[in-house]
C-alpha cells in the first residue's frame, strides 16, 4: 500500500504545482515491459506463497530474480529523477531477504500497526518470517509500523521507504516535463 502512497503523493504534488499527466504518460522508461512483468510477479508471489508454502525456495528465488529485474530496470533508468533511490530501496530489500532467506518482520511493529492483532495468531507466508536474534541486518528488515485505517496498515522496511520516496520523485518530476533521451 505504501508504494501507492508514494505514487499518489508524487502525482498530486506534481499536478498541484503545474505538472501535467500527459507529461508523465509520455515519459519513456527503458525496460518498460520487463518492469511491468516483474512488478506483477512481485505483487503476486506473497499470495502464491500462502497457497504453496512447500515451494518456499522456488518462490524465494523467483522473488529475488524479480527484484533483480526491478533493480536492473531502475539502474538502466538512473538518469531519471528518483530512479537512483528506487534502485537503492530495491537493493536494500534484496540484501536483507537474500541474507535471511525471507523478509524478517518485527512482531512489535505488527502490534504497533494493529493493536488488535494477537501476535500468537500471526501467520507468515513462505517469503516472510519473524525477526529474531538470528536475523542478519535487522535494521533494514520490515520493522516500521504504518498506522492508519485497517486497509492501509502494514509493516515496511527502510528499503521500502527509500523506494517509495524514489517513486514519488519519479512521478512528480514526470508530471513536470517530458524527458529527452
C-alpha positions in Angstrom: 0.0 0.0 0.0 2.8 2.4 0.8 4.0 2.2 -2.9 0.6 3.5 -3.9 1.0 6.3 -1.4 4.3 7.5 -2.9 3.0 7.3 -6.4 -0.2 9.2 -5.5 1.7 11.8 -3.5 4.1 12.4 -6.4 1.1 12.7 -8.8 -0.9 15.0 -6.7 2.0 17.3 -5.9 3.1 17.3 -9.5 -0.4 18.3 -10.7 -0.8 20.9 -7.9 2.4 22.6 -8.9 1.6 22.9 -12.6 2.6 19.5 -13.9 0.6 17.5 -16.4 -0.5 13.9 -16.5 0.3 13.9 -20.2 3.9 14.6 -19.4 4.1 11.6 -17.2 2.4 9.3 -19.7 4.8 10.5 -22.4 7.9 9.7 -20.2 9.9 6.9 -21.7 11.4 4.1 -19.4 14.0 1.7 -20.7 12.9 -1.9 -20.0 9.2 -0.9 -19.5 7.9 -4.4 -20.4 10.4 -6.1 -18.0 9.3 -3.7 -15.3 5.6 -4.4 -15.8 6.1 -8.2 -15.7 8.5 -8.0 -12.7 6.1 -5.8 -10.8 3.1 -8.1 -11.4 5.0 -11.2 -10.4 6.5 -9.4 -7.4 3.0 -8.5 -6.2 1.6 -12.0 -6.7 4.4 -14.0 -5.1 3.4 -13.4 -1.5 -0.2 -14.6 -2.2 1.2 -17.6 -4.1 3.5 -18.4 -1.2 0.5 -18.6 1.2 -1.1 -21.3 -1.1 2.2 -23.1 -1.9 4.3 -22.9 1.3 6.2 -26.1 0.4 7.6 -24.3 -2.7 9.4 -21.9 -0.4 12.9 -22.0 -2.0 11.4 -21.8 -5.5 9.3 -18.8 -4.5 12.3 -17.1 -2.8 14.5 -17.5 -5.9 11.7 -16.2 -8.1 11.1 -13.2 -5.7 14.8 -12.4 -5.7 15.0 -12.7 -9.5 12.1 -10.4 -9.9 13.7 -7.9 -7.5 16.9 -8.2 -9.6 14.9 -7.3 -12.7 13.5 -4.3 -10.9 17.0 -3.3 -9.8 18.4 -3.6 -13.4 15.5 -1.6 -14.8 16.0 1.1 -12.2 19.7 1.2 -12.9 19.1 1.4 -16.7 16.9 4.5 -16.0 19.1 6.1 -13.3 19.2 9.3 -15.4 15.5 9.8 -14.4 14.8 11.6 -11.2 14.1 9.2 -8.4 15.4 6.1 -10.0 18.6 6.0 -8.0 16.5 5.9 -4.9 14.3 3.2 -6.4 17.4 1.1 -7.1 18.8 1.7 -3.6 15.5 0.7 -2.0 15.2 -2.5 -4.0 18.9 -3.3 -3.3 18.3 -2.9 0.5 15.3 -5.2 0.4 17.1 -7.8 -1.8 20.1 -7.8 0.6 18.1 -8.5 3.8 15.9 -11.1 2.0 18.9 -12.9 0.5 20.9 -13.0 3.7 17.9 -14.3 5.8 16.1 -16.5 3.3 13.0 -14.4 3.8 12.0 -10.9 4.7 12.2 -10.7 8.5 9.2 -8.9 10.1 9.2 -7.3 13.5 6.5 -8.6 15.8 6.4 -5.4 17.9 5.9 -3.5 14.7 2.9 -5.7 13.8 1.4 -4.9 17.2 2.1 -1.2 16.7 0.4 -1.1 13.3 -2.6 -3.0 14.6 -3.1 -3.3 18.4 -6.0 -5.8 17.8 -3.7 -8.4 16.3 -2.8 -11.2 18.6 0.9 -12.0 18.0 0.5 -15.7 18.5 -2.1 -15.8 15.8 0.1 -14.1 13.1 0.7 -16.4 10.2 3.7 -15.7 8.0 3.8 -16.7 4.3 6.8 -18.5 2.8 8.5 -15.3 2.0 8.3 -13.6 5.4 9.5 -14.7 8.8 9.5 -13.3 12.4 12.5 -11.1 13.1 14.7 -12.8 15.7 18.1 -12.5 17.4 19.5 -14.5 14.5 18.2 -12.1 11.9 21.0 -10.6 9.8 20.8 -6.8 9.2 17.6 -6.3 11.2 17.8 -2.5 10.7 16.8 -3.0 7.1 14.1 -5.6 7.7 10.4 -4.9 8.0 10.4 -3.0 11.3 8.4 0.2 10.7 4.7 0.2 11.5 2.4 2.0 9.1 -0.6 3.1 11.1 -3.9 4.2 9.7 -7.2 2.6 8.6 -7.2 -1.2 8.7 -7.0 -1.5 4.9 -3.8 0.7 5.0 -1.8 -0.7 7.9 1.3 -2.6 7.4 5.0 -3.1 8.2 7.6 -1.7 5.9 11.4 -1.6 5.7 13.9 1.2 5.3 14.3 -0.1 1.7 10.5 0.3 1.1 10.6 3.9 2.3 13.6 4.8 0.1 11.8 3.0 -2.8 8.6 4.9 -2.2 10.4 8.3 -2.0 12.1 7.4 -5.3 8.8 6.5 -6.9 7.2 9.7 -5.7 10.0 11.8 -7.0 9.9 10.0 -10.3 6.2 10.6 -10.7 6.4 14.2 -9.5 9.2 15.0 -11.9 7.5 13.1 -14.7 4.4 15.4 -14.5 6.7 18.4 -14.7 8.4 17.6 -18.0 9.0 15.1 -20.7 12.5 13.5 -20.7 14.5 13.9 -23.8 16.7 10.8 -24.3 
